């Protein structure tokens, strides 16, 4: 048993270092037969590195299926024995960690509903002290990078060595094409904060449907993510949870085969020279943009002085709407989206208001 455990630990360490890291399996473990057949069909694709299954399911409302519980852990252990695939489950309490480790689960992840609560994260972190297995942490439901960063730091402080992130999208009010808005700039910022920490994408929870899985997975690859987690099921339409976003193991294999895998860089001299030239052009343009924005704020300062001296309010709604509409029209001609122009002018306008507010109250 010790030799088998050591061998699987070595396998898991190799998988952890592999890029891309591909995790798949059912949203929920439902029956032993379902778990083993899913694992067997996933292993047959030759595409999957780690088998996942939801054992405990934190649900939004009471009365929904909240997972089969610890009795599903032996099913995962048997699936691992049959297929050789390492296993991973979500944990939200110290008891979950204890039970998962008792059945030799090889990797754990902390879900979005747990990440949002520092007390829960600390409880899980304390239970993981001295445990030498990989731990992934999903982003919190709300777009709060400090919560996400803080959770990762709690794991680091108790000595967890192998830590990674899962981008599963963020809740936002109102209906969108996504179940959870990807807000790609947020995981990109996390990659900047933790450059040595792997991050994988969870297209299943971002999309909430099967149709967009491939395009979302491709987007994450294009952004240099380290892999992805996609839910799969032997009979997706009749799954006990999240049926719309699950796919068969065979469909997963087709999606992976269709993806275009990118390299982070190239050692070709022609490519490197061309890229260096274009980046230098961007550097010059960025310098010009910052200079122009600085000049714009100096004019805003003068306007603030006139408003202060004449007791005029800072915000002039009609003038702002006029600027924004002109910006959107001119931006469209320059190939810029309305969304970008609106965000850009909102940021510039807020900075201008802050400048004028300082002058008003100086």
Wavefront OBJ file of the C-alpha trace (Angstrom):
o trace
v 0.000 0.000 0.000
v 2.857 2.372 0.815
v 4.526 1.630 -2.547
v 1.253 2.250 -4.371
v 0.733 5.534 -2.526
v 4.259 6.707 -3.285
v 3.854 5.765 -6.950
v 0.596 7.712 -7.239
v 2.218 10.683 -5.477
v 4.974 10.667 -8.092
v 2.354 10.441 -10.846
v 0.496 13.411 -9.368
v 3.669 15.469 -9.103
v 4.348 14.779 -12.776
v 0.783 15.779 -13.685
v 1.103 18.964 -11.615
v 4.156 20.013 -13.617
v 2.512 19.153 -16.948
v 1.137 21.927 -19.131
v -1.625 21.938 -20.090
v -3.191 20.318 -17.042
v -6.612 18.934 -17.980
v -9.136 17.987 -15.293
v -12.524 16.452 -16.057
v -15.311 14.398 -14.557
v -18.903 14.762 -13.383
v -20.226 17.825 -11.642
v -21.539 15.425 -8.987
v -20.752 11.845 -8.091
v -24.163 10.169 -8.310
v -23.597 6.400 -8.264
v -20.560 4.151 -8.209
v -21.350 2.945 -11.728
v -21.601 6.507 -13.048
v -18.260 7.538 -11.521
v -16.391 4.464 -12.752
v -17.862 4.559 -16.268
v -17.114 8.282 -16.585
v -13.532 7.698 -15.433
v -13.092 4.742 -17.792
v -14.347 6.677 -20.810
v -12.233 9.719 -19.889
v -9.133 7.548 -19.565
v -9.887 6.011 -22.965
v -9.646 9.466 -24.610
v -6.048 9.758 -23.435
v -6.614 13.510 -22.941
v -7.333 13.831 -19.222
v -4.767 14.168 -16.429
v -6.972 14.250 -13.330
v -10.462 12.899 -12.554
v -12.778 15.283 -10.717
v -16.157 14.675 -9.087
v -18.296 16.774 -6.778
v -18.755 14.968 -3.458
v -20.087 17.900 -1.409
v -22.084 20.490 -3.374
v -22.708 23.926 -1.821
v -25.978 25.012 -3.433
v -27.657 28.397 -3.602
v -31.030 27.227 -2.258
v -32.051 24.502 0.223
v -33.684 21.406 -1.191
v -31.327 21.105 -4.155
v -29.019 18.108 -4.476
v -26.071 18.861 -2.198
v -23.865 15.964 -3.174
v -23.734 12.295 -2.282
v -21.332 12.981 0.578
v -18.395 10.970 1.868
v -19.881 7.669 0.678
v -18.832 8.725 -2.846
v -15.140 8.813 -1.931
v -14.673 5.005 -2.192
v -16.143 5.235 -5.707
v -13.419 7.693 -6.676
v -10.778 5.472 -5.099
v -12.036 2.530 -7.136
v -12.098 4.625 -10.331
v -8.472 5.614 -9.682
v -7.517 1.967 -9.149
v -9.127 0.941 -12.443
v -7.921 3.814 -14.650
v -4.766 5.090 -12.955
v -6.152 8.648 -13.038
v -5.366 10.807 -9.983
v -8.464 12.265 -8.322
v -9.580 15.663 -7.069
v -12.584 16.921 -5.095
v -13.848 20.225 -3.718
v -13.511 20.800 0.023
v -15.158 23.472 2.147
v -14.545 22.331 5.742
v -11.830 20.665 7.797
v -13.975 17.488 7.887
v -14.091 17.437 4.080
v -10.289 17.623 4.012
v -9.999 14.834 6.589
v -12.386 12.546 4.688
v -10.806 13.236 1.287
v -7.305 12.504 2.568
v -8.513 9.312 4.235
v -9.408 7.990 0.785
v -6.142 9.153 -0.822
v -7.614 11.930 -2.960
v -4.610 13.349 -4.843
v -5.589 16.999 -5.296
v -8.082 19.311 -3.610
v -9.786 22.478 -4.712
v -11.530 25.219 -2.764
v -14.749 26.432 -4.390
v -15.938 29.940 -5.136
v -18.470 29.985 -2.311
v -15.750 29.055 0.171
v -13.112 31.452 -1.174
v -15.466 34.324 -0.437
v -15.360 33.538 3.316
v -11.957 34.060 5.002
v -13.060 32.044 8.077
v -13.849 29.017 5.891
v -10.621 29.367 3.930
v -8.628 29.525 7.167
v -10.361 26.405 8.480
v -9.457 24.500 5.308
v -5.928 25.917 5.346
v -5.369 24.827 8.948
v -6.556 21.315 8.080
v -4.016 21.231 5.237
v -1.030 22.139 7.405
v 1.709 19.612 6.750
v -0.181 18.000 3.841
v 1.907 17.610 0.695
v -0.639 17.599 -2.165
v -1.640 20.227 -4.744
v -4.440 22.617 -3.778
v -6.335 24.769 -6.273
v -8.435 27.777 -5.312
v -11.311 29.108 -7.394
v -11.941 32.822 -7.604
v -14.622 34.149 -5.229
v -18.107 34.540 -6.669
v -17.853 38.326 -6.526
v -15.069 40.109 -8.449
v -12.836 40.768 -5.440
v -9.172 40.069 -6.110
v -8.172 40.814 -2.529
v -10.311 37.917 -1.311
v -8.757 35.632 -3.922
v -5.221 36.802 -3.124
v -5.873 36.574 0.608
v -7.072 32.990 0.301
v -3.947 31.978 -1.586
v -1.785 33.679 1.025
v -3.559 31.740 3.807
v -2.581 28.491 2.074
v 0.985 29.701 1.666
v 1.249 30.633 5.342
v 0.369 27.124 6.538
v 3.069 25.678 4.289
v 1.118 24.358 1.291
v 3.736 24.233 -1.466
v 1.751 23.318 -4.577
v -0.931 25.986 -5.018
v -2.828 26.931 -8.154
v -5.786 29.073 -9.197
v -9.011 28.271 -11.036
v -10.797 31.005 -12.979
v -14.512 30.121 -13.001
v -16.007 33.534 -13.771
v -17.789 36.073 -11.568
v -21.410 36.743 -10.680
v -23.001 39.846 -12.097
v -26.517 41.198 -11.908
v -28.752 40.590 -14.918
v -28.661 38.039 -17.695
v -25.639 37.760 -19.966
v -24.490 35.170 -22.466
v -22.403 33.669 -19.662
v -23.545 31.996 -16.474
v -20.623 33.716 -14.742
v -18.979 36.632 -16.533
v -15.330 35.779 -17.351
v -13.988 39.302 -16.725
v -10.684 38.182 -18.241
v -8.794 41.217 -16.956
v -9.159 39.896 -13.385
v -7.407 36.526 -13.819
v -4.829 38.344 -15.954
v -4.142 40.599 -12.975
v -3.839 37.525 -10.742
v -1.271 36.078 -13.161
v 0.649 39.321 -12.729
v 0.470 39.125 -8.926
v 1.404 35.436 -8.792
v 3.544 34.869 -11.901
v 4.916 31.523 -10.712
v 1.543 30.086 -9.733
v -0.369 28.011 -12.317
v -3.873 29.100 -13.268
v -6.435 26.999 -15.094
v -9.822 27.916 -16.534
v -13.221 26.401 -15.682
v -15.250 26.958 -18.881
v -18.158 24.869 -17.531
v -19.024 27.368 -14.795
v -18.198 30.401 -16.916
v -20.505 29.300 -19.739
v -23.269 27.383 -17.995
v -23.922 25.678 -21.332
v -22.198 23.262 -23.712
v -22.246 25.504 -26.768
v -19.599 27.988 -25.637
v -17.174 25.574 -23.944
v -14.761 25.270 -26.851
v -14.503 28.998 -27.586
v -14.030 29.808 -23.895
v -11.368 27.130 -23.477
v -9.601 28.491 -26.583
v -9.692 32.014 -25.172
v -8.029 30.814 -21.966
v -5.324 29.034 -23.972
v -4.712 32.157 -26.034
v -4.230 34.033 -22.739
v -1.556 31.516 -21.663
v -3.584 29.704 -19.000
v -2.048 26.458 -17.778
v -4.994 24.184 -18.502
v -8.676 23.817 -17.776
v -11.362 21.931 -15.840
v -14.414 20.844 -17.832
v -17.285 18.799 -16.426
v -18.166 15.543 -18.177
v -20.879 12.951 -17.617
v -21.931 9.689 -19.231
v -25.493 11.042 -19.667
v -25.309 14.841 -19.396
v -29.000 15.563 -19.999
v -29.951 13.470 -16.974
v -27.220 14.667 -14.619
v -28.342 15.397 -11.067
v -26.719 18.852 -11.126
v -25.685 21.383 -13.788
v -26.912 19.206 -16.652
v -26.755 21.961 -19.275
v -23.022 22.553 -18.948
v -21.810 18.938 -18.911
v -20.622 16.951 -21.937
v -19.760 13.325 -22.623
v -16.137 12.187 -22.275
v -16.032 11.607 -26.027
v -17.186 15.163 -26.738
v -14.493 16.414 -24.387
v -11.907 14.582 -26.477
v -13.265 16.226 -29.646
v -13.070 19.690 -28.069
v -9.484 19.152 -26.950
v -8.478 17.902 -30.404
v -10.002 21.018 -32.005
v -8.166 23.492 -29.773
v -5.203 25.429 -31.151
v -2.373 25.280 -28.648
v -0.173 28.371 -28.491
v 3.403 28.876 -27.390
v 4.291 31.581 -24.886
v 7.151 32.710 -27.105
v 9.428 31.625 -29.945
v 13.174 31.490 -30.434
v 12.959 32.383 -34.133
v 15.076 35.488 -34.782
v 12.639 36.899 -37.350
v 9.721 36.631 -34.922
v 11.661 38.122 -31.997
v 12.940 41.060 -34.062
v 9.498 41.856 -35.450
v 7.923 41.606 -31.996
v 10.589 43.845 -30.451
v 9.983 46.490 -33.143
v 6.214 46.461 -32.654
v 6.527 46.581 -28.867
v 8.861 49.558 -29.117
v 6.230 51.330 -31.210
v 3.652 50.598 -28.505
v 6.016 51.972 -25.854
v 6.341 55.256 -27.767
v 2.580 55.516 -28.286
v 1.948 54.790 -24.590
v 4.364 57.613 -23.676
v 2.486 59.960 -26.001
v -0.878 58.920 -24.576
v 0.279 59.595 -21.009
v 1.706 62.975 -22.017
v -1.566 63.938 -23.705
v -3.610 62.767 -20.727
v -1.401 64.838 -18.442
v -2.026 67.888 -20.635
v -5.750 67.185 -20.585
v -5.766 67.156 -16.779
v -3.939 70.484 -16.654
v -6.786 71.975 -18.697
v -9.275 70.290 -16.351
v -7.456 72.008 -13.471
v -7.971 75.391 -15.114
v -11.656 74.613 -15.664
v -11.874 73.692 -11.980
v -10.448 77.082 -11.024
v -13.061 78.905 -13.145
v -15.872 76.789 -11.663
v -14.624 77.434 -8.130
v -14.331 81.166 -8.651
v -17.833 81.339 -10.149
v -19.543 78.852 -7.799
v -20.359 76.370 -10.562
v -20.825 72.660 -9.895
v -18.151 70.243 -11.091
v -20.472 67.802 -12.868
v -21.984 69.098 -16.097
v -24.127 66.206 -17.345
v -24.990 67.591 -20.787
v -21.348 68.341 -21.547
v -20.321 64.846 -20.412
v -22.959 63.141 -22.595
v -21.783 65.205 -25.558
v -18.146 64.153 -25.045
v -19.101 60.493 -24.629
v -21.261 60.329 -27.752
v -18.579 61.980 -29.876
v -16.030 59.577 -28.446
v -18.143 56.537 -29.295
v -18.688 57.740 -32.868
v -15.029 58.547 -33.476
v -13.929 55.378 -31.717
v -16.079 53.260 -34.025
v -14.329 54.793 -37.039
v -10.994 53.891 -35.459
v -12.061 50.279 -34.896
v -12.645 50.651 -31.134
v -15.634 49.053 -29.424
v -18.308 51.109 -27.674
v -17.629 49.184 -24.464
v -13.944 50.156 -24.503
v -14.644 53.799 -25.326
v -17.214 54.034 -22.533
v -14.829 52.532 -19.958
v -11.955 54.720 -21.168
v -13.939 57.963 -21.014
v -15.459 56.979 -17.666
v -11.932 56.615 -16.252
v -10.754 59.895 -17.771
v -13.880 61.690 -16.589
v -13.482 60.394 -13.024
v -9.838 61.513 -12.936
v -10.898 64.943 -14.221
v -13.581 65.209 -11.514
v -11.018 64.261 -8.856
v -8.655 66.985 -10.108
v -11.417 69.605 -10.077
v -12.666 68.465 -6.662
v -9.187 69.039 -5.164
v -9.118 72.541 -6.619
v -12.670 73.282 -5.443
v -11.726 72.397 -1.882
v -8.159 73.687 -1.760
l 1 2 3 4 5 6 7 8 9 10 11 12 13 14 15 16 17 18 19 20 21 22 23 24 25 26 27 28 29 30 31 32 33 34 35 36 37 38 39 40 41 42 43 44 45 46 47 48 49 50 51 52 53 54 55 56 57 58 59 60 61 62 63 64 65 66 67 68 69 70 71 72 73 74 75 76 77 78 79 80 81 82 83 84 85 86 87 88 89 90 91 92 93 94 95 96 97 98 99 100 101 102 103 104 105 106 107 108 109 110 111 112 113 114 115 116 117 118 119 120 121 122 123 124 125 126 127 128 129 130 131 132 133 134 135 136 137 138 139 140 141 142 143 144 145 146 147 148 149 150 151 152 153 154 155 156 157 158 159 160 161 162 163 164 165 166 167 168 169 170 171 172 173 174 175 176 177 178 179 180 181 182 183 184 185 186 187 188 189 190 191 192 193 194 195 196 197 198 199 200 201 202 203 204 205 206 207 208 209 210 211 212 213 214 215 216 217 218 219 220 221 222 223 224 225 226 227 228 229 230 231 232 233 234 235 236 237 238 239 240 241 242 243 244 245 246 247 248 249 250 251 252 253 254 255 256 257 258 259 260 261 262 263 264 265 266 267 268 269 270 271 272 273 274 275 276 277 278 279 280 281 282 283 284 285 286 287 288 289 290 291 292 293 294 295 296 297 298 299 300 301 302 303 304 305 306 307 308 309 310 311 312 313 314 315 316 317 318 319 320 321 322 323 324 325 326 327 328 329 330 331 332 333 334 335 336 337 338 339 340 341 342 343 344 345 346 347 348 349 350 351 352 353 354 355 356 357 358 359 360 361 362
